[in-house]
């Protein structure tokens, strides 16, 4: 009798201890209202009891079950095949305790990151703010907005949740991300998931794994001299807390609006961005497309031309890093003393069109700004040719502004520019033998030269040595 009682007590204690063990849990990016990348093998991961078996099943294919065994450190991961866009579905995770996620959509997922112009919300002031907010009722657009926090070491979770796009949600999240997602959703007619991870005033180093910055002398030497307890400037601190927790969530791609905070050390910006992009792709286990916004004109009153050099490096990234692209927005600035242009609609639209052209093949042309291709000299005139200007160029005013020309002495003079089909002929009576030409290559000059599709020519200088990066 005593033995039976003792065995019963042991069994009860065993059940109690089992109940106290950690049950299956998921990172916050797996939650109700989430969007999973369609037609993919999407990573799913979490935590549980060591050696336990975890099963994952989506209601879009209830007979297909992905399994994983929990490792000794309590982590597990697997991949689950997703169907074509649609929903709502459920995602069930079965193990020591079951978890069912509801209102799960299959569609296109984009990471939206950068500094203040990506963080900028409609409530912070955008064009047609009230009308845009009132119209922001898109049940098939979902936001996952990561809080602004840094960490000294890589973190595996963050405090965020998925939210369906309503006026109240939209007005307090990234305006650029919203307009990008809205225009994608209208064209593709599929659910859109937008992971917003942005923090104003941050340099690109903080979004890059620390060791990749510190192990590269060129990047390490460009780091700020001062640190602040209230502001993230140390390498890797935002990657650790605002990127790593959602890796390797399946993405369609990433959009990026940043660069203003790297003006003090522009010469290393291109290599820094290449390093960051490659690290993100490695972390997400996919060579996803990466589309960036070239920083806009603004009266920095700088003496080192840092803004122009950052723009140049942004173009270098778009030209040389596979799967990258760039949108120019110099014409979207109404006030050169406002570093946050209020026309976020055009920025989102251009990013969406870039994705529709380069990622989805929905547009054949007209989604990339003209960029400098080459210069030839005909007597005392320089003839400039461009990429992405096959249908010709146009000026919206009587005279083209922003061109300067120099001879062998390197002294630049204001230049006259004339459109000739898809080239521009540049000259000055003060320069008999042209050697170099610049276009809007300074802090704040707003050009007025466009391709026939209405996209602005990106600023440039003809003496840039792309091989010397």
C-alpha positions in Angstrom: 0.0 0.0 0.0 2.8 2.4 0.9 4.6 1.4 -2.3 1.5 2.1 -4.4 1.1 5.5 -2.6 4.8 6.4 -3.3 4.5 5.4 -6.9 1.4 7.6 -7.3 3.2 10.5 -5.7 6.1 10.0 -8.0 3.9 9.9 -11.0 2.1 13.1 -9.9 5.4 14.8 -9.3 6.6 13.7 -12.8 3.5 15.2 -14.3 4.0 18.4 -12.4 7.6 18.7 -13.5 6.6 18.0 -17.1 4.1 20.9 -16.8 6.8 23.2 -15.5 9.1 22.4 -18.5 9.2 25.0 -21.3 6.5 24.4 -23.8 6.9 25.1 -27.5 7.3 28.8 -28.1 7.9 31.0 -31.2 9.7 34.3 -31.8 7.3 37.3 -32.1 7.6 37.4 -35.9 5.4 34.3 -35.9 2.0 35.5 -34.8 -1.6 36.1 -35.8 -2.0 38.2 -38.9 1.5 37.4 -40.2 2.4 37.2 -43.9 4.5 34.3 -45.0 6.4 34.5 -48.3 4.4 32.7 -51.0 5.6 29.7 -53.1 8.7 29.2 -50.9 10.4 27.0 -48.4 10.0 29.3 -45.4 12.1 28.9 -42.3 10.1 28.3 -39.1 11.9 28.2 -35.7 11.4 28.5 -32.0 12.2 26.9 -28.7 11.1 23.9 -26.7 12.1 20.9 -24.6 15.4 19.3 -25.6 14.9 16.1 -27.8 11.2 16.8 -28.2 9.7 16.5 -31.7 8.0 19.5 -33.2 5.6 19.4 -36.1 4.6 22.4 -38.2 1.6 22.4 -40.6 -0.2 25.1 -42.6 -3.8 24.8 -43.4 -3.1 25.6 -47.1 -1.6 22.1 -47.3 -2.8 20.1 -44.2 -1.2 16.9 -45.4 2.3 18.4 -45.6 3.9 18.4 -42.2 7.4 19.8 -41.4 9.2 18.2 -38.4 12.1 19.2 -36.2 13.9 17.8 -33.1 14.6 20.3 -30.4 18.4 20.6 -29.8 20.1 20.5 -26.5 20.0 24.3 -26.1 16.3 24.3 -26.5 16.2 25.6 -30.1 14.6 24.1 -33.2 14.1 25.0 -36.8 12.6 23.6 -39.9 11.2 24.7 -43.3 7.7 24.6 -44.5 6.5 24.8 -48.1 4.0 27.6 -48.8 1.5 27.8 -51.6 0.6 30.6 -54.0 -0.7 33.9 -52.4 -3.9 33.6 -50.5 -5.5 33.3 -47.1 -6.5 33.6 -44.3 -5.0 30.4 -43.1 -3.8 28.9 -39.8 -0.3 27.8 -39.0 -0.1 25.1 -36.3 3.0 24.2 -34.3 2.6 20.9 -32.4 4.8 19.6 -29.6 4.9 19.9 -25.9 1.9 22.2 -26.0 0.3 23.3 -29.3 0.3 26.7 -30.9 -2.1 27.8 -33.6 -1.6 31.1 -35.4 -4.7 32.6 -37.1 -5.3 34.9 -40.0 -2.1 33.9 -41.7 -1.7 35.2 -45.2 0.7 34.0 -48.0 2.1 36.8 -50.1 5.2 39.0 -50.5 7.3 40.0 -47.5 9.7 43.0 -47.6 12.1 44.3 -45.0 12.0 48.2 -44.8 15.0 49.7 -43.0 17.2 52.8 -42.6 17.2 56.0 -40.7 14.7 58.8 -40.3 13.3 59.1 -43.8 12.4 55.4 -43.6 11.1 55.8 -40.0 9.1 58.9 -40.9 5.4 58.4 -40.1 2.4 60.1 -41.8 1.7 61.8 -38.5 5.1 63.5 -38.6 3.9 65.3 -41.7 3.6 64.1 -45.3 1.8 65.5 -48.3 -2.0 65.1 -48.1 -1.6 63.6 -44.7 -5.2 63.5 -43.5 -6.5 62.1 -46.8 -3.8 59.5 -47.0 -4.5 58.3 -43.4 -8.2 58.1 -43.9 -7.8 56.0 -47.0 -5.3 53.5 -45.5 -7.7 50.6 -45.1 -5.9 47.6 -46.6 -6.7 44.3 -44.9 -4.1 42.5 -47.1 -1.2 44.8 -46.0 0.3 43.8 -42.7 3.0 45.6 -40.7 5.5 44.1 -38.3 7.0 47.3 -36.7 10.2 46.5 -34.6 10.8 48.9 -31.6 13.8 51.1 -31.5 16.3 49.3 -29.3 19.9 48.3 -29.5 21.8 45.4 -28.0 25.5 44.6 -27.4 25.1 41.0 -28.5 22.8 39.3 -31.1 19.3 38.8 -29.8 16.8 36.0 -30.8 13.6 37.9 -30.3 12.0 41.4 -30.2 8.8 42.9 -28.7 6.6 43.4 -31.8 3.5 42.0 -33.4 1.8 41.9 -36.8 -0.9 44.4 -37.4 -3.4 44.7 -40.3 -3.2 48.1 -42.1 -5.9 50.4 -40.9 -5.7 54.2 -40.6 -4.7 54.0 -37.0 -1.9 51.5 -37.7 -0.7 53.3 -40.9 -0.4 56.7 -39.3 2.2 55.6 -36.8 4.5 53.5 -39.0 6.8 54.1 -41.9 5.2 56.3 -44.7 7.7 55.1 -47.3 7.0 51.4 -46.4 3.3 52.0 -46.5 3.3 53.6 -50.0 5.7 51.0 -51.3 3.5 48.2 -50.0 0.3 49.9 -51.2 1.5 50.3 -54.7 2.9 46.7 -54.8 -0.4 45.4 -53.5 -2.4 47.2 -56.1 -0.4 45.8 -58.9 0.4 42.3 -57.7 -3.0 41.8 -55.9 -1.5 39.7 -53.2 -1.0 40.1 -49.5 2.0 42.3 -48.6 4.0 41.9 -45.3 6.2 44.8 -44.3 8.8 44.4 -41.6 9.7 47.9 -40.5 13.0 48.3 -38.8 14.3 51.9 -38.8 15.8 54.5 -36.5 16.5 58.1 -37.3 20.0 59.5 -37.3 21.7 56.1 -37.4 24.8 55.4 -39.4 25.0 52.2 -41.5 27.6 50.7 -39.2 25.0 50.1 -36.5 23.0 48.0 -38.9 26.1 45.8 -39.8 27.4 43.0 -37.6 30.1 44.3 -35.3 32.9 42.0 -36.3 32.5 42.9 -40.0 33.1 46.5 -39.2 35.8 46.1 -36.6 37.8 43.6 -38.7 38.0 45.9 -41.6 40.5 48.8 -40.9 38.8 51.0 -43.5 35.4 50.7 -41.8 36.8 50.7 -38.3 38.7 53.9 -38.8 35.5 55.7 -40.1 33.6 55.0 -36.9 32.5 58.1 -34.9 34.8 59.1 -32.1 32.1 59.6 -29.5 29.5 57.3 -28.1 26.3 58.2 -26.4 24.2 56.1 -23.9 21.0 57.3 -25.5 22.0 57.0 -29.2 23.2 54.0 -31.1 26.5 54.6 -32.9 28.5 51.4 -32.0 28.8 48.9 -34.8 26.3 46.1 -34.8 24.0 47.3 -32.0 20.9 47.7 -34.2 21.7 44.6 -36.3 21.7 42.7 -33.0 18.3 43.8 -31.8 16.4 45.0 -34.9 17.6 42.6 -37.6 18.9 39.4 -36.1 15.6 38.6 -34.2 13.8 38.2 -37.5 16.4 36.2 -39.3 16.1 34.0 -41.3 12.4 34.9 -41.9 11.6 34.4 -45.6 11.7 37.7 -47.6 11.0 38.8 -51.1 13.5 41.7 -50.7 14.5 44.8 -48.8 14.2 48.5 -49.2 16.6 51.0 -47.6 16.6 54.7 -47.1 19.7 55.9 -45.2 22.9 57.7 -45.8 22.6 61.2 -44.3 24.4 60.1 -41.1 27.4 58.8 -43.0 28.4 62.1 -44.7 31.4 62.6 -42.4 33.1 59.5 -43.8 31.6 59.1 -47.3 34.7 57.4 -48.8 34.0 54.1 -47.0 30.2 54.2 -47.5 30.1 52.0 -50.6 32.1 49.2 -49.1 30.2 49.5 -45.8 26.9 49.1 -47.7 28.2 46.2 -49.7 29.3 44.5 -46.4 26.0 45.1 -44.8 23.9 43.8 -47.7 26.0 40.7 -48.0 25.8 40.1 -44.2 22.0 40.4 -44.3 21.7 38.1 -47.2 23.8 35.5 -45.3 21.7 35.9 -42.2 18.4 35.5 -44.1 19.9 32.7 -46.1 18.8 34.3 -49.4 20.3 36.6 -52.0 17.2 38.8 -51.9 17.0 42.0 -54.0 18.0 45.2 -52.1 16.7 48.6 -53.4 17.9 51.8 -51.9 16.8 55.5 -52.0 19.5 58.0 -53.0 19.6 60.8 -50.3 17.8 64.0 -51.3 19.2 67.5 -51.8 19.5 69.4 -48.5 21.4 72.5 -47.4 24.0 70.8 -45.2 26.4 73.8 -45.7 29.2 71.2 -45.7 32.7 72.0 -46.9 33.7 68.5 -47.8 30.9 67.7 -50.3 30.0 64.6 -48.2 26.4 64.4 -49.4 27.4 64.2 -53.0 30.0 61.6 -52.3 27.4 59.5 -50.4 25.1 59.7 -53.4 27.9 58.6 -55.6 28.6 55.6 -53.4 25.0 54.7 -53.4 25.0 54.6 -57.1 28.2 52.5 -57.0 26.3 50.0 -54.8 23.4 49.8 -57.2 25.8 49.3 -60.2 28.2 46.8 -58.7 26.4 44.7 -56.0 24.3 42.0 -57.6 20.6 42.3 -57.1 20.7 45.9 -56.1 18.9 49.0 -57.5 18.5 52.7 -56.7 15.8 55.3 -57.0 16.7 59.0 -57.3 14.3 61.5 -55.6 15.9 64.9 -56.2 12.7 66.2 -57.6 10.7 65.2 -54.6 12.0 68.0 -52.4 9.9 71.1 -51.8 12.0 72.6 -49.1 15.8 72.4 -49.3 16.0 73.2 -45.5 13.9 70.2 -44.6 15.9 67.0 -44.4 12.7 65.0 -44.4 11.0 65.6 -47.7 7.2 65.4 -47.3 6.6 63.7 -50.6 6.9 60.1 -49.4 4.3 59.0 -52.0 6.8 59.3 -54.9 9.5 57.6 -53.0 7.3 54.6 -52.2 6.0 54.5 -55.8 9.5 54.5 -57.3 10.6 51.8 -55.0 7.5 49.7 -55.9 8.1 50.3 -59.6 11.7 49.2 -59.2 10.5 46.0 -57.6 7.8 45.5 -60.2 10.4 45.9 -62.9 13.5 44.1 -61.5 12.0 41.5 -59.1 8.5 40.7 -60.5 9.0 41.5 -64.3 5.8 43.5 -64.4 7.4 46.5 -66.1 9.7 46.3 -69.1 11.2 49.7 -68.7 10.8 53.2 -67.3 11.5 52.2 -63.6 15.1 53.3 -63.3 16.5 56.8 -63.2 19.1 57.8 -65.8 22.7 57.5 -64.6 25.9 58.7 -66.2 27.3 56.2 -68.8 30.1 58.0 -70.6 31.6 61.2 -72.0 33.1 62.1 -75.4 34.6 65.4 -76.5 33.6 67.0 -79.8 35.8 70.1 -80.2 35.0 72.4 -77.2 31.9 70.4 -76.2 31.4 67.4 -73.9 28.7 64.9 -75.0 27.2 63.0 -72.1 25.4 59.7 -72.5 23.2 57.9 -70.0 21.9 54.5 -69.1 18.1 54.2 -68.7 17.4 57.0 -71.2 16.6 55.0 -74.3 13.5 56.9 -75.1 15.2 60.3 -74.8 15.6 63.1 -72.2 13.5 66.1 -71.4 13.8 69.3 -69.3 10.7 70.7 -67.6 12.0 74.3 -67.8 13.5 76.5 -70.5 17.1 75.9 -69.4 18.8 72.9 -67.9 20.4 73.7 -64.6 23.1 71.9 -62.5 25.8 71.4 -65.1 29.4 72.5 -64.6 32.4 71.9 -66.9 36.2 72.0 -66.4 39.3 71.8 -68.5 42.8 70.5 -67.6 43.2 73.1 -64.9 40.3 71.5 -62.9 38.4 74.8 -62.5 34.7 74.2 -63.0 32.6 76.8 -64.7 28.8 77.0 -65.0 27.8 75.2 -68.3 25.2 75.4 -70.9 23.5 72.1 -71.6 21.4 71.0 -74.6 19.5 67.8 -75.1 20.3 65.9 -78.2 18.1 62.8 -78.3 19.3 60.7 -75.3 22.5 62.7 -74.8 23.3 66.1 -73.3 25.8 68.4 -75.0 27.6 70.5 -72.4 29.8 73.6 -73.0 31.1 76.9 -71.7 32.9 79.7 -73.5 35.5 79.7 -70.7 36.5 76.1 -71.3 38.1 75.4 -74.7 39.2 71.8 -74.0 36.7 70.0 -71.8 38.0 67.3 -69.4 35.4 66.9 -66.7 31.7 67.5 -66.3 29.6 67.6 -63.1 25.8 67.5 -62.7 24.2 68.5 -59.3 27.3 67.2 -57.6 26.9 69.2 -54.4 24.7 69.4 -51.3 21.5 70.9 -52.6 21.3 71.6 -56.3 18.0 70.3 -57.7 18.3 69.4 -61.3 15.6 69.5 -63.9 16.8 66.9 -66.4 14.6 63.8 -66.7 14.1 60.8 -68.9 10.9 60.7 -71.0 9.3 58.5 -68.3 9.7 61.4 -65.8 12.5 60.1 -63.6 15.3 62.5 -62.6 18.8 62.1 -63.8 21.0 61.1 -60.9 23.8 63.5 -59.9 27.2 62.6 -61.2 30.8 63.6 -62.0 32.5 62.2 -65.1 35.9 61.8 -63.5 34.7 59.1 -61.0 36.9 56.0 -61.1 34.5 53.2 -60.4 37.4 50.6 -60.3 39.0 52.4 -57.3 36.3 51.6 -54.7 
